[in-house]
Amino acid sequence: MTSIIAFALIAAMLSAYTLLDGYDLGAAAGTPLIAKTRAERSAIVESIGPFWSGNEVWLVAAAGTLFALFPQAYAVSFSGFYLPFIVVLWLLMFRGISIELRAHLPSEMWMDFWDFAFTASSVLLALLFGVTLGNLVHGLPLDANGYFLGTFASLLNPYSVIVGILAVVALTQHGLAYVADHVEGPLGERALRSVVSVWWLVLAAYVVVTAATVAEHRGDLAGAPLGTVASAVALASLVAVRRFAQRGHSHSTFWASIVFLAGLLVAATATMYPYLLRPYPGETGGLTIFDAAPPALSLAIVLVVALVGVAAVVLYSLFVRRRMSGKVSVAEEAAT
Amino acid sequence: VLADRLQFAFTIMFHYLFPIGTMGLAPFIAWYNYRALKTGEQRYGQAARFWTKIFAVNFAIGVVTGIPMEFQFGTNWAAFSAKAGSVVGPPLMMEGVYAFFLESVFLGILLYGRERVSPPLYLFSAVTVWLGSWLSGFFVVATNAWMQHPVGYVIAHDGRIQLQSLAAVLLSPYAWWQFSHVIVAAVLTGSFIVAGIGAYYLLAKRDVGFGREFVRTGVVVALVASVLVVFPTGDRNSADVTVYQPIKLAAMEGLFESQHGAPLAIIGMPDVTHRTLIDPIFVPDILSFLAYGNFRANVDGLNSYATELWPPVALTYYAYHVMVGLGTIFGGVAAIAAFLLWRRRLFTTPLALWALMLVMPFPYIANEAGWVTTEVGRQPWIVYGLMKTQTAISPNVVSGETVFTLIGFIGLYFLLGVLFVLLTLREIAIGPSEHPSVGVVPPSELAAER
């Protein structure tokens, strides 16, 4: 039981990362679609400025929690995904400094460079996170100890690549909805209209990924009922995203997008369960949450420590967001 | 193994430069925000904002270089993580959940929220960021301290090191003394930065009011910290090393022969082949006294141990002597400056101000040398007495990959280093009084600057 709670906690933390930093990545990916001036790009960066670093900590904390609760899985997955993960680190660095440093010099070239780095690193991050998730859901070639046997190229299999594409378009939609909800004026309205345009791509990617997942895993899923329900919830929310966006309800659009992504993530988690590292389709082995866990007592203590900490984080994050709420406006002189 | 060790050493040493800055400056930011709220004087608010901007650049680079550290345990050191993960994982998890979140979330208020939140909440955020940065340091040092002196574990039947008591790991006296030493060293660094930049403003004859304030506060704190860094914290660390890691002690001191009344080498170059110090200056019996409180006590030299248990002797020796030598100089500079301050002559003594300004980079070197001493000195062990570094790397990552990523890290970090220096110098050039905004320039001002 503790293993299941531990697995759910890590899945929840990674989902929190996806929902929160996902809008940072998506806003960056959507910037070229909606921002016409340098001041509008500044407004988008300013809308995520106070929060992106706290959002990114969810990823760090989830990695630390995986290390603490399932050390074996942490060791074999991080070393197995060696190159992709190091590339993720480099991209996260570029993304972070492009947000923090762009406003430090009053130079147009300086800002244009960092704006480009901001968008490019964010799109690639969304793609790589999607590909990683795709491989985890699809299954990996593993040896008896759970160490990864494949190559970098084998990670770029068709299934994982389409999950990667779904991640890029779904997070772009999510980021555009965030901008619509957090930036005033024409830029916010343009963002909401772009949600409607991007929507068809999201729907197409959703349908392809769902069909491919059913085709791959039909019959071998322990969590199939939950996955089916979550997937249906995701579809319903996706329809709601479009309707809210068409009617101009930016806040509801953003929340519908959150439920859509959450549904996808629950479906992905249900597909993985009970594996942390699922074996290649049709093969045995793999690393389940029961193999990977340390003895129950120490796991339980560390789990309680983690749960208390995460609960506190959620509470004070909500408090800070409430105090820091309010829309960003585009600087007037530059908007004309 | 070599490439993995180089990569870890390079990324951690580069990363560590920035937490020193954040841990060292955070208390000053909290202090100036407190003064601003208490007195209502505008200049304290400006001082707080100035240091917050410097802090923000440090924090940004610290965050982006810190995340690789959290990942590298798994990517490069999978065998170590699989074997010892149930012990070293929890404190690292707590670093993320209990400290890093606190610092990041409330820094958002500190950077963007001055007009959006009430002054007491703003001060609370500054204090919380301070608390977060120190807690973060604690959990990381606690992890390291466990690897130096393992406690609260059992060896399972499959050879894994299993956590037995999280409390024992977190409350280990070894960890607390190591943490106190690290924190005092960071505050020493921060206070020399505050005083040094103040001295620059006085010498450059600009922002003179701020210059005086920074020098005054910086020198007082530096004096206290330069005492605490030696006694009790440095002394207690040496005592722990004497008891738990005698080979490291012998390497630090360049002591080859075991002897009663061991001398302290002030200078000298270790010659490992001939097992002797070249051109030494000794103070007789002092090492025995420092290690055991007894001038005639026996101190074990390196010759008492098998050479395969020796750390790289020369590096450990030099790093330790650089740290101690610099620490002594800091004490001297702080004492002279504090004396002149007391006699009300410091602001009119250019020589002393020049010394305060130029000493700024050296605390960083001393901090790094301290870590080199403790980390190189514990080799060949990754977990002291339990696991050798040689056996700790990822079995499925080939060294070519590690070399490639090491080169990538070097390139990226060079870029980050240049950006950090550039932007910090720019914030210093702008100064505390001229720029009203914090951290980022709002779009309206950017438009005006275009």
Contacts between the chains, C-beta under 8 A, distances in Angstrom:
chain1	res1	chain2	res2	distance
A	38	B	446	7.5
A	38	B	450	7.8
A	39	B	443	5.1
A	39	B	446	6.9
A	39	B	447	5.7
A	42	B	443	4.1
A	42	B	446	5.8
A	43	B	443	5.7
A	46	B	440	7.1
A	46	B	442	7.0
A	46	B	443	6.3
A	49	B	108	7.8
A	49	B	111	7.5
A	49	B	112	5.9
A	49	B	440	6.2
A	50	B	108	3.6
A	50	B	109	7.3
A	50	B	111	6.7
A	50	B	112	4.1
A	50	B	113	7.0
A	51	B	108	6.0
A	53	B	63	6.2
A	53	B	104	4.4
A	53	B	107	6.8
A	53	B	108	7.0
A	54	B	101	6.6
A	54	B	104	4.3
A	54	B	105	4.3
A	54	B	108	6.1
A	56	B	63	7.4
A	56	B	67	7.7
A	56	B	104	7.7
A	57	B	96	6.5
A	57	B	100	5.1
A	57	B	101	5.1
A	57	B	104	5.0
A	57	B	105	7.9
A	59	B	67	7.7
A	60	B	66	7.9
A	60	B	67	5.7
A	60	B	70	5.3
A	60	B	96	4.9
A	60	B	100	6.2
A	61	B	93	7.2
A	61	B	96	3.4
A	61	B	97	5.1
A	61	B	100	6.9
A	61	B	101	6.6
A	62	B	96	8.0
A	63	B	70	5.4
A	63	B	71	6.4
A	63	B	74	7.6
A	63	B	96	7.6
A	64	B	70	6.1
A	64	B	89	7.1
A	64	B	92	4.7
A	64	B	93	3.9
A	64	B	94	7.8
A	64	B	95	6.5
A	64	B	96	4.1
A	64	B	97	7.1
A	65	B	93	4.9
A	65	B	96	7.3
A	65	B	97	7.1
A	67	B	73	6.6
A	67	B	74	6.9
A	67	B	81	6.7
A	67	B	85	5.8
A	67	B	88	7.7
A	67	B	89	3.8
A	67	B	92	5.9
A	67	B	93	6.4
A	68	B	85	7.6
A	68	B	86	7.6
A	68	B	89	3.4
A	68	B	90	4.4
A	68	B	92	6.9
A	68	B	93	3.8
A	69	B	89	7.3
A	69	B	93	7.7
A	71	B	81	5.7
A	71	B	82	6.0
A	71	B	84	7.8
A	71	B	85	2.2
A	71	B	86	5.4
A	71	B	89	5.3
A	72	B	82	5.3
A	72	B	85	7.2
A	74	B	73	7.7
A	74	B	74	5.0
A	74	B	81	5.8
A	74	B	85	6.2
A	74	B	89	7.2
A	75	B	74	5.6
A	75	B	78	3.9
A	75	B	79	7.3
A	75	B	81	4.0
A	75	B	82	3.9
A	75	B	85	6.4
A	75	B	394	7.7
A	76	B	78	6.4
A	76	B	82	7.2
A	76	B	396	8.0
A	77	B	74	7.0
A	78	B	71	6.2
A	78	B	73	7.6
A	78	B	74	2.5
A	78	B	75	4.7
A	78	B	78	6.8
A	78	B	81	7.7
A	79	B	74	6.2
A	79	B	75	5.7
A	79	B	76	7.5
A	79	B	78	3.7
A	79	B	394	3.7
A	79	B	395	7.7
A	79	B	396	5.5
A	79	B	397	5.4
A	80	B	396	6.5
A	81	B	75	7.8
A	82	B	75	5.2
A	82	B	394	7.2
A	82	B	396	7.9
A	82	B	397	4.9
A	82	B	401	5.9
A	82	B	405	7.9
A	83	B	401	6.4
A	83	B	405	7.6
A	85	B	71	5.9
A	85	B	74	8.0
A	85	B	75	5.6
A	86	B	68	7.9
A	86	B	71	7.8
A	86	B	75	6.5
A	86	B	405	4.7
A	86	B	408	7.2
A	89	B	67	6.1
A	89	B	68	4.8
A	89	B	71	6.0
A	90	B	408	6.5
A	90	B	412	6.1
A	92	B	64	6.7
A	92	B	67	6.0
A	93	B	64	4.1
A	93	B	65	7.4
A	93	B	67	7.8
A	93	B	412	6.2
A	93	B	416	7.4
A	96	B	60	6.4
A	96	B	63	6.2
A	96	B	64	4.4
A	97	B	60	6.3
A	97	B	61	7.4
A	97	B	64	6.0
A	97	B	416	7.0
A	97	B	419	6.8
A	100	B	56	7.2
A	100	B	57	7.6
A	100	B	60	3.8
A	100	B	440	7.9
A	101	B	57	7.9
A	101	B	60	7.0
A	101	B	419	6.2
A	101	B	423	6.5
A	103	B	440	4.1
A	103	B	441	4.7
A	103	B	446	6.9
A	104	B	57	7.6
A	104	B	423	5.0
A	104	B	426	6.7
A	104	B	427	8.0
A	104	B	440	7.8
A	104	B	441	7.8
A	105	B	423	7.8
A	105	B	426	7.1
A	106	B	441	7.4
A	106	B	446	6.8
A	106	B	449	4.0
A	106	B	450	7.6
A	108	B	450	7.3
A	111	B	446	7.9
A	147	B	78	7.9
A	147	B	395	6.6
A	147	B	396	4.8
A	148	B	396	6.2
A	149	B	396	7.7
A	294	B	86	4.1
A	294	B	162	6.1
A	294	B	163	6.9
A	295	B	156	7.6
A	295	B	162	6.2
A	298	B	86	6.1
A	298	B	162	6.4
A	298	B	163	4.4
A	298	B	164	7.1
A	298	B	166	7.7
A	301	B	166	5.9
A	302	B	86	7.9
A	302	B	89	7.7
A	302	B	90	4.8
A	302	B	93	7.3
A	302	B	163	7.2
A	302	B	166	6.6
A	305	B	90	6.9
A	305	B	93	7.9
A	305	B	94	6.7
A	305	B	166	7.0
A	306	B	93	6.1
A	306	B	97	6.1
A	309	B	94	6.8
A	309	B	97	3.6
A	309	B	98	5.0
A	310	B	97	5.9
A	312	B	98	7.9
A	313	B	97	6.4
A	313	B	101	4.7
A	313	B	105	7.7
A	316	B	102	7.7
A	316	B	105	6.5
A	317	B	101	7.6
A	317	B	105	5.6
A	320	B	105	5.4
A	320	B	106	7.0
A	320	B	108	6.6
A	320	B	109	6.2
A	323	B	109	7.2
A	323	B	113	7.1
A	323	B	116	6.7
A	323	B	117	5.2
A	323	B	121	6.8
A	324	B	108	6.6
A	324	B	109	6.5
A	324	B	112	6.9
A	324	B	113	5.6
A	324	B	116	5.7
A	324	B	117	7.3
A	326	B	116	6.6
A	330	B	443	6.6
A	331	B	442	7.6
A	331	B	443	3.8
A	331	B	444	4.3
A	331	B	446	6.8
A	331	B	447	4.3
A	332	B	444	7.5
A	332	B	447	7.8
A	333	B	444	7.5
A	333	B	447	4.4
A	333	B	448	7.2
A	334	B	443	7.0
A	334	B	446	7.5
A	334	B	447	4.1
A	334	B	450	7.1
